[in-house]
């Protein structure tokens, strides 16, 4: 998939969906197996994800469900 110009919009959408599903499942597994590592890893990823025009804000859905909206667990990168 080096030459992305040959990919159809449908191929790009499918690949993006597969990638996002993988990343989500991987993250959930790490979160379950080693919560401290998961917190460090997501903060690291947010700090080093620099895409012009995109801000990353990490919000833990489990914290929201518990009513804990403590800002110390929200990180972002511009």
mmCIF file of the N, C-alpha and C atoms, coordinates in Angstrom:
data_MODEL
# 
_entry.id   MODEL 
# 
loop_
_atom_site.group_PDB 
_atom_site.id 
_atom_site.type_symbol 
_atom_site.label_atom_id 
_atom_site.label_alt_id 
_atom_site.label_comp_id 
_atom_site.label_asym_id 
_atom_site.label_entity_id 
_atom_site.label_seq_id 
_atom_site.pdbx_PDB_ins_code 
_atom_site.Cartn_x 
_atom_site.Cartn_y 
_atom_site.Cartn_z 
_atom_site.occupancy 
_atom_site.B_iso_or_equiv 
_atom_site.pdbx_formal_charge 
_atom_site.auth_seq_id 
_atom_site.auth_comp_id 
_atom_site.auth_asym_id 
_atom_site.auth_atom_id 
_atom_site.pdbx_PDB_model_num 
ATOM 1   N N  . UNK A 1 1  ? 0.823   -1.200 0.000  1.00 0.00 ? 1  UNK A N  1 
ATOM 2   C CA . UNK A 1 1  ? 0.000   0.000  0.000  1.00 0.00 ? 1  UNK A CA 1 
ATOM 3   C C  . UNK A 1 1  ? 0.865   1.262  0.000  1.00 0.00 ? 1  UNK A C  1 
ATOM 4   N N  . UNK A 1 2  ? 2.025   1.207  -0.654 1.00 0.00 ? 2  UNK A N  1 
ATOM 5   C CA . UNK A 1 2  ? 2.887   2.372  -0.695 1.00 0.00 ? 2  UNK A CA 1 
ATOM 6   C C  . UNK A 1 2  ? 2.305   3.491  -1.542 1.00 0.00 ? 2  UNK A C  1 
ATOM 7   N N  . UNK A 1 3  ? 1.648   3.141  -2.623 1.00 0.00 ? 3  UNK A N  1 
ATOM 8   C CA . UNK A 1 3  ? 1.131   4.150  -3.531 1.00 0.00 ? 3  UNK A CA 1 
ATOM 9   C C  . UNK A 1 3  ? -0.346  4.401  -3.219 1.00 0.00 ? 3  UNK A C  1 
ATOM 10  N N  . UNK A 1 4  ? -0.598  5.302  -2.270 1.00 0.00 ? 4  UNK A N  1 
ATOM 11  C CA . UNK A 1 4  ? -1.969  5.580  -1.836 1.00 0.00 ? 4  UNK A CA 1 
ATOM 12  C C  . UNK A 1 4  ? -2.811  6.249  -2.912 1.00 0.00 ? 4  UNK A C  1 
ATOM 13  N N  . UNK A 1 5  ? -2.178  6.774  -3.969 1.00 0.00 ? 5  UNK A N  1 
ATOM 14  C CA . UNK A 1 5  ? -2.937  7.403  -5.045 1.00 0.00 ? 5  UNK A CA 1 
ATOM 15  C C  . UNK A 1 5  ? -3.792  6.380  -5.796 1.00 0.00 ? 5  UNK A C  1 
ATOM 16  N N  . UNK A 1 6  ? -3.415  5.110  -5.729 1.00 0.00 ? 6  UNK A N  1 
ATOM 17  C CA . UNK A 1 6  ? -4.156  4.059  -6.424 1.00 0.00 ? 6  UNK A CA 1 
ATOM 18  C C  . UNK A 1 6  ? -5.311  3.511  -5.602 1.00 0.00 ? 6  UNK A C  1 
ATOM 19  N N  . UNK A 1 7  ? -5.441  3.942  -4.366 1.00 0.00 ? 7  UNK A N  1 
ATOM 20  C CA . UNK A 1 7  ? -6.507  3.437  -3.501 1.00 0.00 ? 7  UNK A CA 1 
ATOM 21  C C  . UNK A 1 7  ? -7.802  4.200  -3.747 1.00 0.00 ? 7  UNK A C  1 
ATOM 22  N N  . UNK A 1 8  ? -8.879  3.455  -3.779 1.00 0.00 ? 8  UNK A N  1 
ATOM 23  C CA . UNK A 1 8  ? -10.189 4.099  -3.909 1.00 0.00 ? 8  UNK A CA 1 
ATOM 24  C C  . UNK A 1 8  ? -10.592 4.679  -2.555 1.00 0.00 ? 8  UNK A C  1 
ATOM 25  N N  . UNK A 1 9  ? -11.565 5.545  -2.569 1.00 0.00 ? 9  UNK A N  1 
ATOM 26  C CA . UNK A 1 9  ? -12.074 6.115  -1.326 1.00 0.00 ? 9  UNK A CA 1 
ATOM 27  C C  . UNK A 1 9  ? -12.592 5.001  -0.416 1.00 0.00 ? 9  UNK A C  1 
ATOM 28  N N  . UNK A 1 10 ? -13.229 3.992  -1.012 1.00 0.00 ? 10 UNK A N  1 
ATOM 29  C CA . UNK A 1 10 ? -13.739 2.857  -0.234 1.00 0.00 ? 10 UNK A CA 1 
ATOM 30  C C  . UNK A 1 10 ? -12.594 2.082  0.418  1.00 0.00 ? 10 UNK A C  1 
ATOM 31  N N  . UNK A 1 11 ? -11.493 1.873  -0.313 1.00 0.00 ? 11 UNK A N  1 
ATOM 32  C CA . UNK A 1 11 ? -10.332 1.177  0.244  1.00 0.00 ? 11 UNK A CA 1 
ATOM 33  C C  . UNK A 1 11 ? -9.739  1.959  1.417  1.00 0.00 ? 11 UNK A C  1 
ATOM 34  N N  . UNK A 1 12 ? -9.640  3.261  1.249  1.00 0.00 ? 12 UNK A N  1 
ATOM 35  C CA . UNK A 1 12 ? -9.101  4.107  2.313  1.00 0.00 ? 12 UNK A CA 1 
ATOM 36  C C  . UNK A 1 12 ? -10.002 4.067  3.538  1.00 0.00 ? 12 UNK A C  1 
ATOM 37  N N  . UNK A 1 13 ? -11.315 4.110  3.316  1.00 0.00 ? 13 UNK A N  1 
ATOM 38  C CA . UNK A 1 13 ? -12.272 4.047  4.427  1.00 0.00 ? 13 UNK A CA 1 
ATOM 39  C C  . UNK A 1 13 ? -12.156 2.717  5.157  1.00 0.00 ? 13 UNK A C  1 
ATOM 40  N N  . UNK A 1 14 ? -12.087 1.608  4.417  1.00 0.00 ? 14 UNK A N  1 
ATOM 41  C CA . UNK A 1 14 ? -11.960 0.283  5.034  1.00 0.00 ? 14 UNK A CA 1 
ATOM 42  C C  . UNK A 1 14 ? -10.656 0.157  5.818  1.00 0.00 ? 14 UNK A C  1 
ATOM 43  N N  . UNK A 1 15 ? -9.560  0.624  5.234  1.00 0.00 ? 15 UNK A N  1 
ATOM 44  C CA . UNK A 1 15 ? -8.267  0.546  5.908  1.00 0.00 ? 15 UNK A CA 1 
ATOM 45  C C  . UNK A 1 15 ? -8.271  1.393  7.178  1.00 0.00 ? 15 UNK A C  1 
ATOM 46  N N  . UNK A 1 16 ? -8.859  2.572  7.102  1.00 0.00 ? 16 UNK A N  1 
ATOM 47  C CA . UNK A 1 16 ? -8.950  3.449  8.278  1.00 0.00 ? 16 UNK A CA 1 
ATOM 48  C C  . UNK A 1 16 ? -9.788  2.807  9.374  1.00 0.00 ? 16 UNK A C  1 
ATOM 49  N N  . UNK A 1 17 ? -10.920 2.212  8.982  1.00 0.00 ? 17 UNK A N  1 
ATOM 50  C CA . UNK A 1 17 ? -11.783 1.546  9.957  1.00 0.00 ? 17 UNK A CA 1 
ATOM 51  C C  . UNK A 1 17 ? -11.063 0.367  10.610 1.00 0.00 ? 17 UNK A C  1 
ATOM 52  N N  . UNK A 1 18 ? -10.349 -0.426 9.810  1.00 0.00 ? 18 UNK A N  1 
ATOM 53  C CA . UNK A 1 18 ? -9.604  -1.565 10.350 1.00 0.00 ? 18 UNK A CA 1 
ATOM 54  C C  . UNK A 1 18 ? -8.523  -1.089 11.317 1.00 0.00 ? 18 UNK A C  1 
ATOM 55  N N  . UNK A 1 19 ? -7.812  -0.044 10.931 1.00 0.00 ? 19 UNK A N  1 
ATOM 56  C CA . UNK A 1 19 ? -6.747  0.480  11.782 1.00 0.00 ? 19 UNK A CA 1 
ATOM 57  C C  . UNK A 1 19 ? -7.308  1.010  13.100 1.00 0.00 ? 19 UNK A C  1 
ATOM 58  N N  . UNK A 1 20 ? -8.365  1.788  13.022 1.00 0.00 ? 20 UNK A N  1 
ATOM 59  C CA . UNK A 1 20 ? -8.959  2.346  14.240 1.00 0.00 ? 20 UNK A CA 1 
ATOM 60  C C  . UNK A 1 20 ? -9.515  1.249  15.147 1.00 0.00 ? 20 UNK A C  1 
ATOM 61  N N  . UNK A 1 21 ? -10.092 0.217  14.559 1.00 0.00 ? 21 UNK A N  1 
ATOM 62  C CA . UNK A 1 21 ? -10.592 -0.907 15.351 1.00 0.00 ? 21 UNK A CA 1 
ATOM 63  C C  . UNK A 1 21 ? -9.439  -1.612 16.049 1.00 0.00 ? 21 UNK A C  1 
ATOM 64  N N  . UNK A 1 22 ? -8.353  -1.854 15.323 1.00 0.00 ? 22 UNK A N  1 
ATOM 65  C CA . UNK A 1 22 ? -7.185  -2.492 15.913 1.00 0.00 ? 22 UNK A CA 1 
ATOM 66  C C  . UNK A 1 22 ? -6.637  -1.668 17.076 1.00 0.00 ? 22 UNK A C  1 
ATOM 67  N N  . UNK A 1 23 ? -6.446  -0.382 16.841 1.00 0.00 ? 23 UNK A N  1 
ATOM 68  C CA . UNK A 1 23 ? -5.888  0.498  17.874 1.00 0.00 ? 23 UNK A CA 1 
ATOM 69  C C  . UNK A 1 23 ? -6.789  0.506  19.107 1.00 0.00 ? 23 UNK A C  1 
ATOM 70  N N  . UNK A 1 24 ? -8.091  0.566  18.898 1.00 0.00 ? 24 UNK A N  1 
ATOM 71  C CA . UNK A 1 24 ? -9.033  0.571  20.023 1.00 0.00 ? 24 UNK A CA 1 
ATOM 72  C C  . UNK A 1 24 ? -8.942  -0.743 20.806 1.00 0.00 ? 24 UNK A C  1 
ATOM 73  N N  . UNK A 1 25 ? -8.967  -1.867 20.107 1.00 0.00 ? 25 UNK A N  1 
ATOM 74  C CA . UNK A 1 25 ? -8.898  -3.167 20.779 1.00 0.00 ? 25 UNK A CA 1 
ATOM 75  C C  . UNK A 1 25 ? -7.575  -3.334 21.519 1.00 0.00 ? 25 UNK A C  1 
ATOM 76  N N  . UNK A 1 26 ? -6.483  -2.916 20.889 1.00 0.00 ? 26 UNK A N  1 
ATOM 77  C CA . UNK A 1 26 ? -5.167  -2.992 21.521 1.00 0.00 ? 26 UNK A CA 1 
ATOM 78  C C  . UNK A 1 26 ? -5.141  -2.152 22.792 1.00 0.00 ? 26 UNK A C  1 
ATOM 79  N N  . UNK A 1 27 ? -5.656  -0.941 22.690 1.00 0.00 ? 27 UNK A N  1 
ATOM 80  C CA . UNK A 1 27 ? -5.694  -0.043 23.839 1.00 0.00 ? 27 UNK A CA 1 
ATOM 81  C C  . UNK A 1 27 ? -6.525  -0.619 24.975 1.00 0.00 ? 27 UNK A C  1 
ATOM 82  N N  . UNK A 1 28 ? -7.678  -1.173 24.644 1.00 0.00 ? 28 UNK A N  1 
ATOM 83  C CA . UNK A 1 28 ? -8.537  -1.758 25.680 1.00 0.00 ? 28 UNK A CA 1 
ATOM 84  C C  . UNK A 1 28 ? -7.851  -2.935 26.364 1.00 0.00 ? 28 UNK A C  1 
ATOM 85  N N  . UNK A 1 29 ? -7.112  -3.732 25.611 1.00 0.00 ? 29 UNK A N  1 
ATOM 86  C CA . UNK A 1 29 ? -6.395  -4.867 26.190 1.00 0.00 ? 29 UNK A CA 1 
ATOM 87  C C  . UNK A 1 29 ? -5.317  -4.385 27.159 1.00 0.00 ? 29 UNK A C  1 
ATOM 88  N N  . UNK A 1 30 ? -4.507  -3.422 26.716 1.00 0.00 ? 30 UNK A N  1 
ATOM 89  C CA . UNK A 1 30 ? -3.455  -2.887 27.588 1.00 0.00 ? 30 UNK A CA 1 
ATOM 90  C C  . UNK A 1 30 ? -4.081  -2.250 28.823 1.00 0.00 ? 30 UNK A C  1 
ATOM 91  N N  . UNK A 1 31 ? -5.159  -1.523 28.637 1.00 0.00 ? 31 UNK A N  1 
ATOM 92  C CA . UNK A 1 31 ? -5.845  -0.866 29.761 1.00 0.00 ? 31 UNK A CA 1 
ATOM 93  C C  . UNK A 1 31 ? -6.293  -1.899 30.794 1.00 0.00 ? 31 UNK A C  1 
ATOM 94  N N  . UNK A 1 32 ? -6.804  -3.018 30.323 1.00 0.00 ? 32 UNK A N  1 
ATOM 95  C CA . UNK A 1 32 ? -7.279  -4.072 31.227 1.00 0.00 ? 32 UNK A CA 1 
ATOM 96  C C  . UNK A 1 32 ? -6.121  -4.787 31.926 1.00 0.00 ? 32 UNK A C  1 
ATOM 97  N N  . UNK A 1 33 ? -5.044  -5.045 31.180 1.00 0.00 ? 33 UNK A N  1 
ATOM 98  C CA . UNK A 1 33 ? -3.934  -5.839 31.711 1.00 0.00 ? 33 UNK A CA 1 
ATOM 99  C C  . UNK A 1 33 ? -2.958  -5.017 32.560 1.00 0.00 ? 33 UNK A C  1 
ATOM 100 N N  . UNK A 1 34 ? -2.758  -3.747 32.205 1.00 0.00 ? 34 UNK A N  1 
ATOM 101 C CA . UNK A 1 34 ? -1.780  -2.909 32.917 1.00 0.00 ? 34 UNK A CA 1 
ATOM 102 C C  . UNK A 1 34 ? -2.217  -1.446 32.841 1.00 0.00 ? 34 UNK A C  1 
ATOM 103 N N  . UNK A 1 35 ? -3.154  -1.057 33.716 1.00 0.00 ? 35 UNK A N  1 
ATOM 104 C CA . UNK A 1 35 ? -3.714  0.301  33.655 1.00 0.00 ? 35 UNK A CA 1 
ATOM 105 C C  . UNK A 1 35 ? -2.668  1.415  33.760 1.00 0.00 ? 35 UNK A C  1 
ATOM 106 N N  . UNK A 1 36 ? -1.630  1.226  34.558 1.00 0.00 ? 36 UNK A N  1 
ATOM 107 C CA . UNK A 1 36 ? -0.606  2.270  34.684 1.00 0.00 ? 36 UNK A CA 1 
ATOM 108 C C  . UNK A 1 36 ? 0.171   2.443  33.381 1.00 0.00 ? 36 UNK A C  1 
ATOM 109 N N  . UNK A 1 37 ? 0.497   1.326  32.735 1.00 0.00 ? 37 UNK A N  1 
ATOM 110 C CA . UNK A 1 37 ? 1.170   1.406  31.439 1.00 0.00 ? 37 UNK A CA 1 
ATOM 111 C C  . UNK A 1 37 ? 0.270   2.089  30.421 1.00 0.00 ? 37 UNK A C  1 
ATOM 112 N N  . UNK A 1 38 ? -1.013  1.771  30.438 1.00 0.00 ? 38 UNK A N  1 
ATOM 113 C CA . UNK A 1 38 ? -1.964  2.362  29.504 1.00 0.00 ? 38 UNK A CA 1 
ATOM 114 C C  . UNK A 1 38 ? -2.015  3.883  29.651 1.00 0.00 ? 38 UNK A C  1 
ATOM 115 N N  . UNK A 1 39 ? -2.038  4.363  30.881 1.00 0.00 ? 39 UNK A N  1 
ATOM 116 C CA . UNK A 1 39 ? -2.073  5.817  31.113 1.00 0.00 ? 39 UNK A CA 1 
ATOM 117 C C  . UNK A 1 39 ? -0.797  6.462  30.578 1.00 0.00 ? 39 UNK A C  1 
ATOM 118 N N  . UNK A 1 40 ? 0.353   5.861  30.881 1.00 0.00 ? 40 UNK A N  1 
ATOM 119 C CA . UNK A 1 40 ? 1.624   6.417  30.391 1.00 0.00 ? 40 UNK A CA 1 
ATOM 120 C C  . UNK A 1 40 ? 1.680   6.384  28.866 1.00 0.00 ? 40 UNK A C  1 
ATOM 121 N N  . UNK A 1 41 ? 1.224   5.291  28.265 1.00 0.00 ? 41 UNK A N  1 
ATOM 122 C CA . UNK A 1 41 ? 1.296   5.144  26.809 1.00 0.00 ? 41 UNK A CA 1 
ATOM 123 C C  . UNK A 1 41 ? 0.396   6.142  26.096 1.00 0.00 ? 41 UNK A C  1 
ATOM 124 N N  . UNK A 1 42 ? -0.805  6.369  26.598 1.00 0.00 ? 42 UNK A N  1 
ATOM 125 C CA . UNK A 1 42 ? -1.696  7.305  25.909 1.00 0.00 ? 42 UNK A CA 1 
ATOM 126 C C  . UNK A 1 42 ? -1.203  8.736  26.059 1.00 0.00 ? 42 UNK A C  1 
ATOM 127 N N  . UNK A 1 43 ? -0.602  9.066  27.202 1.00 0.00 ? 43 UNK A N  1 
ATOM 128 C CA . UNK A 1 43 ? -0.023  10.400 27.369 1.00 0.00 ? 43 UNK A CA 1 
ATOM 129 C C  . UNK A 1 43 ? 1.159   10.591 26.428 1.00 0.00 ? 43 UNK A C  1 
ATOM 130 N N  . UNK A 1 44 ? 1.995   9.572  26.317 1.00 0.00 ? 44 UNK A N  1 
ATOM 131 C CA . UNK A 1 44 ? 3.138   9.622  25.399 1.00 0.00 ? 44 UNK A CA 1 
ATOM 132 C C  . UNK A 1 44 ? 2.658   9.812  23.961 1.00 0.00 ? 44 UNK A C  1 
ATOM 133 N N  . UNK A 1 45 ? 1.682   9.008  23.564 1.00 0.00 ? 45 UNK A N  1 
ATOM 134 C CA . UNK A 1 45 ? 1.173   9.095  22.188 1.00 0.00 ? 45 UNK A CA 1 
ATOM 135 C C  . UNK A 1 45 ? 0.580   10.465 21.899 1.00 0.00 ? 45 UNK A C  1 
ATOM 136 N N  . UNK A 1 46 ? -0.173  11.014 22.847 1.00 0.00 ? 46 UNK A N  1 
ATOM 137 C CA . UNK A 1 46 ? -0.776  12.336 22.638 1.00 0.00 ? 46 UNK A CA 1 
ATOM 138 C C  . UNK A 1 46 ? 0.296   13.409 22.524 1.00 0.00 ? 46 UNK A C  1 
ATOM 139 N N  . UNK A 1 47 ? 1.334   13.302 23.348 1.00 0.00 ? 47 UNK A N  1 
ATOM 140 C CA . UNK A 1 47 ? 2.407   14.298 23.316 1.00 0.00 ? 47 UNK A CA 1 
ATOM 141 C C  . UNK A 1 47 ? 3.183   14.277 22.004 1.00 0.00 ? 47 UNK A C  1 
ATOM 142 N N  . UNK A 1 48 ? 3.243   13.124 21.342 1.00 0.00 ? 48 UNK A N  1 
ATOM 143 C CA . UNK A 1 48 ? 4.049   13.009 20.133 1.00 0.00 ? 48 UNK A CA 1 
ATOM 144 C C  . UNK A 1 48 ? 3.223   12.879 18.864 1.00 0.00 ? 48 UNK A C  1 
ATOM 145 N N  . UNK A 1 49 ? 1.932   13.074 18.973 1.00 0.00 ? 49 UNK A N  1 
ATOM 146 C CA . UNK A 1 49 ? 1.075   13.074 17.794 1.00 0.00 ? 49 UNK A CA 1 
ATOM 147 C C  . UNK A 1 49 ? 0.855   14.521 17.382 1.00 0.00 ? 49 UNK A C  1 
ATOM 148 N N  . UNK A 1 50 ? 1.648   14.961 16.460 1.00 0.00 ? 50 UNK A N  1 
ATOM 149 C CA . UNK A 1 50 ? 1.585   16.345 15.988 1.00 0.00 ? 50 UNK A CA 1 
ATOM 150 C C  . UNK A 1 50 ? 1.076   16.363 14.564 1.00 0.00 ? 50 UNK A C  1 
ATOM 151 N N  . UNK A 1 51 ? -0.187  16.697 14.399 1.00 0.00 ? 51 UNK A N  1 
ATOM 152 C CA . UNK A 1 51 ? -0.786  16.810 13.077 1.00 0.00 ? 51 UNK A CA 1 
ATOM 153 C C  . UNK A 1 51 ? -1.362  18.217 12.967 1.00 0.00 ? 51 UNK A C  1 
ATOM 154 N N  . UNK A 1 52 ? -0.871  19.016 12.035 1.00 0.00 ? 52 UNK A N  1 
ATOM 155 C CA . UNK A 1 52 ? -1.352  20.389 11.912 1.00 0.00 ? 52 UNK A CA 1 
ATOM 156 C C  . UNK A 1 52 ? -2.875  20.456 11.808 1.00 0.00 ? 52 UNK A C  1 
ATOM 157 N N  . UNK A 1 53 ? -3.458  21.306 12.629 1.00 0.00 ? 53 UNK A N  1 
ATOM 158 C CA . UNK A 1 53 ? -4.899  21.507 12.589 1.00 0.00 ? 53 UNK A CA 1 
ATOM 159 C C  . UNK A 1 53 ? -5.695  20.505 13.408 1.00 0.00 ? 53 UNK A C  1 
ATOM 160 N N  . UNK A 1 54 ? -4.998  19.579 14.105 1.00 0.00 ? 54 UNK A N  1 
ATOM 161 C CA . UNK A 1 54 ? -5.685  18.550 14.891 1.00 0.00 ? 54 UNK A CA 1 
ATOM 162 C C  . UNK A 1 54 ? -5.242  18.661 16.344 1.00 0.00 ? 54 UNK A C  1 
ATOM 163 N N  . UNK A 1 55 ? -6.203  18.685 17.239 1.00 0.00 ? 55 UNK A N  1 
ATOM 164 C CA . UNK A 1 55 ? -5.927  18.659 18.662 1.00 0.00 ? 55 UNK A CA 1 
ATOM 165 C C  . UNK A 1 55 ? -6.435  17.334 19.217 1.00 0.00 ? 55 UNK A C  1 
ATOM 166 N N  . UNK A 1 56 ? -5.586  16.665 19.962 1.00 0.00 ? 56 UNK A N  1 
ATOM 167 C CA . UNK A 1 56 ? -5.978  15.387 20.548 1.00 0.00 ? 56 UNK A CA 1 
ATOM 168 C C  . UNK A 1 56 ? -6.286  15.613 22.019 1.00 0.00 ? 56 UNK A C  1 
ATOM 169 N N  . UNK A 1 57 ? -7.479  15.246 22.414 1.00 0.00 ? 57 UNK A N  1 
ATOM 170 C CA . UNK A 1 57 ? -7.876  15.309 23.814 1.00 0.00 ? 57 UNK A CA 1 
ATOM 171 C C  . UNK A 1 57 ? -8.265  13.911 24.238 1.00 0.00 ? 57 UNK A C  1 
ATOM 172 N N  . UNK A 1 58 ? -7.555  13.396 25.216 1.00 0.00 ? 58 UNK A N  1 
ATOM 173 C CA . UNK A 1 58 ? -7.812  12.038 25.680 1.00 0.00 ? 58 UNK A CA 1 
ATOM 174 C C  . UNK A 1 58 ? -8.773  12.070 26.850 1.00 0.00 ? 58 UNK A C  1 
ATOM 175 N N  . UNK A 1 59 ? -9.878  11.394 26.689 1.00 0.00 ? 59 UNK A N  1 
ATOM 176 C CA . UNK A 1 59 ? -10.883 11.307 27.737 1.00 0.00 ? 59 UNK A CA 1 
ATOM 177 C C  . UNK A 1 59 ? -11.197 9.831  27.927 1.00 0.00 ? 59 UNK A C  1 
ATOM 178 N N  . UNK A 1 60 ? -11.086 9.359  29.149 1.00 0.00 ? 60 UNK A N  1 
ATOM 179 C CA . UNK A 1 60 ? -11.371 7.961  29.454 1.00 0.00 ? 60 UNK A CA 1 
ATOM 180 C C  . UNK A 1 60 ? -12.866 7.797  29.645 1.00 0.00 ? 60 UNK A C  1 
ATOM 181 N N  . UNK A 1 61 ? -13.499 7.003  28.790 1.00 0.00 ? 61 UNK A N  1 
ATOM 182 C CA . UNK A 1 61 ? -14.950 6.797  28.871 1.00 0.00 ? 61 UNK A CA 1 
ATOM 183 C C  . UNK A 1 61 ? -15.353 6.216  30.216 1.00 0.00 ? 61 UNK A C  1 
ATOM 184 N N  . UNK A 1 62 ? -14.517 5.352  30.802 1.00 0.00 ? 62 UNK A N  1 
ATOM 185 C CA . UNK A 1 62 ? -14.822 4.770  32.101 1.00 0.00 ? 62 UNK A CA 1 
ATOM 186 C C  . UNK A 1 62 ? -14.870 5.845  33.185 1.00 0.00 ? 62 UNK A C  1 
ATOM 187 N N  . UNK A 1 63 ? -13.968 6.830  33.096 1.00 0.00 ? 63 UNK A N  1 
ATOM 188 C CA . UNK A 1 63 ? -13.977 7.921  34.061 1.00 0.00 ? 63 UNK A CA 1 
ATOM 189 C C  . UNK A 1 63 ? -15.242 8.755  33.924 1.00 0.00 ? 63 UNK A C  1 
ATOM 190 N N  . UNK A 1 64 ? -15.676 8.999  32.669 1.00 0.00 ? 64 UNK A N  1 
ATOM 191 C CA . UNK A 1 64 ? -16.904 9.767  32.449 1.00 0.00 ? 64 UNK A CA 1 
ATOM 192 C C  . UNK A 1 64 ? -18.110 9.041  33.021 1.00 0.00 ? 64 UNK A C  1 
ATOM 193 N N  . UNK A 1 65 ? -18.170 7.713  32.830 1.00 0.00 ? 65 UNK A N  1 
ATOM 194 C CA . UNK A 1 65 ? -19.288 6.930  33.344 1.00 0.00 ? 65 UNK A CA 1 
ATOM 195 C C  . UNK A 1 65 ? -19.338 6.960  34.862 1.00 0.00 ? 65 UNK A C  1 
ATOM 196 N N  . UNK A 1 66 ? -18.154 7.030  35.502 1.00 0.00 ? 66 UNK A N  1 
ATOM 197 C CA . UNK A 1 66 ? -18.086 7.078  36.962 1.00 0.00 ? 66 UNK A CA 1 
ATOM 198 C C  . UNK A 1 66 ? -18.364 8.476  37.499 1.00 0.00 ? 66 UNK A C  1 
ATOM 199 N N  . UNK A 1 67 ? -18.517 9.447  36.607 1.00 0.00 ? 67 UNK A N  1 
ATOM 200 C CA . UNK A 1 67 ? -18.744 10.819 37.025 1.00 0.00 ? 67 UNK A CA 1 
ATOM 201 C C  . UNK A 1 67 ? -17.467 11.543 37.401 1.00 0.00 ? 67 UNK A C  1 
ATOM 202 N N  . UNK A 1 68 ? -16.321 10.937 37.125 1.00 0.00 ? 68 UNK A N  1 
ATOM 203 C CA . UNK A 1 68 ? -15.037 11.534 37.431 1.00 0.00 ? 68 UNK A CA 1 
ATOM 204 C C  . UNK A 1 68 ? -14.547 12.275 36.200 1.00 0.00 ? 68 UNK A C  1 
ATOM 205 N N  . UNK A 1 69 ? -14.633 13.594 36.228 1.00 0.00 ? 69 UNK A N  1 
ATOM 206 C CA . UNK A 1 69 ? -14.160 14.370 35.084 1.00 0.00 ? 69 UNK A CA 1 
ATOM 207 C C  . UNK A 1 69 ? -12.907 15.146 35.448 1.00 0.00 ? 69 UNK A C  1 
ATOM 208 N N  . UNK A 1 70 ? -12.091 14.546 36.292 1.00 0.00 ? 70 UNK A N  1 
ATOM 209 C CA . UNK A 1 70 ? -10.853 15.136 36.766 1.00 0.00 ? 70 UNK A CA 1 
ATOM 210 C C  . UNK A 1 70 ? -9.925  15.426 35.594 1.00 0.00 ? 70 UNK A C  1 
ATOM 211 N N  . UNK A 1 71 ? -9.500  16.668 35.440 1.00 0.00 ? 71 UNK A N  1 
ATOM 212 C CA . UNK A 1 71 ? -8.672  17.081 34.308 1.00 0.00 ? 71 UNK A CA 1 
ATOM 213 C C  . UNK A 1 71 ? -7.292  16.458 34.307 1.00 0.00 ? 71 UNK A C  1 
ATOM 214 N N  . UNK A 1 72 ? -6.844  15.860 35.412 1.00 0.00 ? 72 UNK A N  1 
ATOM 215 C CA . UNK A 1 72 ? -5.509  15.291 35.407 1.00 0.00 ? 72 UNK A CA 1 
ATOM 216 C C  . UNK A 1 72 ? -5.399  14.094 34.465 1.00 0.00 ? 72 UNK A C  1 
ATOM 217 N N  . UNK A 1 73 ? -6.515  13.545 34.018 1.00 0.00 ? 73 UNK A N  1 
ATOM 218 C CA . UNK A 1 73 ? -6.499  12.424 33.099 1.00 0.00 ? 73 UNK A CA 1 
ATOM 219 C C  . UNK A 1 73 ? -6.795  12.864 31.663 1.00 0.00 ? 73 UNK A C  1 
ATOM 220 N N  . UNK A 1 74 ? -6.815  14.136 31.412 1.00 0.00 ? 74 UNK A N  1 
ATOM 221 C CA . UNK A 1 74 ? -7.029  14.643 30.054 1.00 0.00 ? 74 UNK A CA 1 
ATOM 222 C C  . UNK A 1 74 ? -5.753  15.288 29.565 1.00 0.00 ? 74 UNK A C  1 
ATOM 223 N N  . UNK A 1 75 ? -5.300  14.850 28.426 1.00 0.00 ? 75 UNK A N  1 
ATOM 224 C CA . UNK A 1 75 ? -4.066  15.377 27.838 1.00 0.00 ? 75 UNK A CA 1 
ATOM 225 C C  . UNK A 1 75 ? -4.317  15.653 26.378 1.00 0.00 ? 75 UNK A C  1 
ATOM 226 N N  . UNK A 1 76 ? -3.481  16.479 25.810 1.00 0.00 ? 76 UNK A N  1 
ATOM 227 C CA . UNK A 1 76 ? -3.683  16.768 24.403 1.00 0.00 ? 76 UNK A CA 1 
ATOM 228 C C  . UNK A 1 76 ? -2.420  17.257 23.747 1.00 0.00 ? 76 UNK A C  1 
ATOM 229 N N  . UNK A 1 77 ? -2.481  17.347 22.448 1.00 0.00 ? 77 UNK A N  1 
ATOM 230 C CA . UNK A 1 77 ? -1.384  17.870 21.654 1.00 0.00 ? 77 UNK A CA 1 
ATOM 231 C C  . UNK A 1 77 ? -1.974  18.678 20.520 1.00 0.00 ? 77 UNK A C  1 
ATOM 232 N N  . UNK A 1 78 ? -1.295  19.733 20.155 1.00 0.00 ? 78 UNK A N  1 
ATOM 233 C CA . UNK A 1 78 ? -1.731  20.546 19.021 1.00 0.00 ? 78 UNK A CA 1 
ATOM 234 C C  . UNK A 1 78 ? -0.814  20.281 17.837 1.00 0.00 ? 78 UNK A C  1 
# 
